Amino acid sequence: MKYRNITTAKFISRRNRFVALVEINGRTETVHVKNTGRCKELLLPNSDVILDKSDNPNRKTQYDLIAVYKTNLGWVNIDSQAPNQVVKEWLENSPAPFQGMELIRPEYTFGKSRVDFYLECPGRKILMEVKGCTLEIDGIGYFPDAPTERGVKHLRELKSAAENGYECYIAFVIAMPDVRQVLPNMITHPEFGRALAEATAAGVKVLYMICNVKPDSLSVTECIEA
């Protein structure tokens, strides 16, 4: 995926989950943060950030904060809408392990949840949930960076689906460079870690989506099965 109208700025502070202050060419601007996670290790005062300017003149904020530069790592894309989009673009090329794909259906209703993707390959019915990973510690990714009851619910739905014959995946989109593994963040949300362990024991497979991260784009370059 590619952003059409980006601007570089300096991060000042975050007012709440949705709004931050940045400096653009010497002036202070209020911007929308496209990530409700904590991002505390990323959104530090004076950090370089990337903004995407909206083409909607009626918005309260002109810009979306989509990426931040982390020292000794590089650009980290924090746009929470990007992981699903880049996975869809990747899937449309019918890559391994989904060669011969006949159907891609986003936002598929299953049980009491919506799963990010329902796929069909010859003789296979597949459910995939996508999670974006932006938290890095010592070269390893961790998810989540804030408690996610919704994420736990999704894992339980995948576990149930796997027990009923579906081929199920949870795909971690690693939206930062030089990270090739994601572990559950047992300190922040141990329940997610337990749900992930139960899901994988039931047959849910874990994928690590390695990405090429640039200030104006994000794309999946490699898929690794855990």
Secondary structure, DSSP 8 states (H G I E B T S, - for coil): -B-SSEEEEEEEEESSSSEEEEEETTEEEEEEES--S--TTTS-TT-EEEEEE-S-TT-S-SEEEEEEEETTTEEEE--TTHHHHHHHHHHTT--TTSTT--EEEEEEEETTEEEEEEEEETTEEEEEEEEEE-EEETTEEEE-SS--HHHHHHHHHHHHHHHTT-EEEEEEEE-STT---EEE-TTT-HHHHHHHHHHHHTT-EEEEEEEEEETTEEEEEEEEE-
